[in-house]
Amino acid sequence: MTTRILPAVGDPDAARVIVTLLSQLPSAEPAAPVADSTTLLDTLARLAADSLDELPEVVLVHERIGPVPALELIREVALRFPAVGVVLVSSDAGPGLFSAAMDSGARGLIGLPLSYEELAARVQAAAQWSVGVRRHLGGRGAGGDVPTGPGGRVVTVAGAKGGVGTTFTAVQFALAAAASGRRTALVDLDLQAGDVGSYLDVQFRRSVADLAGIQDISARVLQDAVYEDRTGLALLLAPAEGERGEEVDERAARHIVGALRARYELVVIDCGTQVTGANAAAVETADVAVLVTTPDVVAVRAAKRMVRMWERLQVRKPEDTAMVVNRWSKHTEIQPALIEKITKTRATRTPVPAAFKELQAVVDAGRVQDLDNRSTVKQALWALAGELGLLSAPDGATTAPVPGSAPGTGPGAAVAVRGSGPVARLRRGREG
């Protein structure tokens, strides 16, 4: 059997040594090395999208890979591509690092400088494990597909600027998904100014900040932090004290999102309008990233600024972002097609009409879940949820129709879906 190996090595000299040794292994097929963590995750996602059988059996991660630390990268690969065996290459081969690597999901640790015997043994063991997992899961060799990640989908909703309708959009997406029969979590990562609880008339003593310092978020721990609302949503709210938002850093956000993904079919995250390490990590790891704007010059400029920042920080590419145009009318000078051209994003097919009078009563009362089904805004947002693939019910379940839609209409094709990987660390005092 041929073992396909993908090295992730940032140092060109180390890459040459590793590839030379890998090429000497029997039945080994080393690929060209990838130089950073973002390229590695994008490569694996592209291979999985083309054909899941194209994923390599083994990925070698060098200790000096960047911009994300090696252990965080291993954790991400193990979560997103669980049938790929990951091996860490490091100058520290002590028991402490070995334990940390195993906790992150690695299948082996190779010390530097490399020796042929150790490299061959670790690669062979990881490859055998990978083949066994794929066979057990009905993957390679059994004619089936290898899963590319655990649990449900993650959808982030961010705003180009304040006041464009970000939170209302996120809440309606989550309500639509819950109504379709999906077990849905709604997370407020607008850490200093989160209003999800206010929109749904919910007060709860726990928040996302209570999970920040926990390394292993068990089902019991998550249950204590989540509020089970009578709408059917599981709510993880922003902290009541805005300063506690600083406790939720990039690493904590990844752990929290991973724990939610493993326990819910859909996780909708309100990311607010500011780029922080936490919400940038959420956007990067999301299956669908939505950016909300209004059709006016200031908001469109802000949207363009946001997608450019995401691109510079290696968070997300513009073409992988779904643009939702809120408060649209046919008389608006700036139409969705122009916004798509300016921002280089993908504008969704369904714009949300400008009809705030329909919303004012439920927004002021903090009861947006009671919005009438005849509301044109609700109909548009639930149709958008279908267009983004959020209303796909579990196997054997029935998908709830979009309010006001014709019988038999179902969700449209999902847009702006991509494979995910770790976010580049935010650099203080600069945008890229």
Secondary structure by P-SEA (a helix, b strand, c coil): cbbbbbbbcccaaaaaaaaaaaaaccccccccccccaaaaaaaaaaaaaacccccccbbbbccccccccaaaaaaaaaaacccbbbbbbcccccaaaaaaaaaacccccccccccaaaaaaaaaaaaaaaaaaaaaacccccccccccccbbbbbbbbbccccccaaaaaaaaaaaaaaaccbbbbbcccccccccccccccccccccccccccccccaaaaaaaccccccccccccccccccccccccaaaaaaaaaaaaacccbbbbbccccccaaaaaaaaaccbbbbbbcccaaaaaaaaaaaaaaaaacccccccbbbbbccccccccccaaaaaaaaccccccccccccccccaaaaaaccccccccccaaaaaaaaaaaaaccccccccbbbbcccccccccccccccbbbbbcccccccccccc
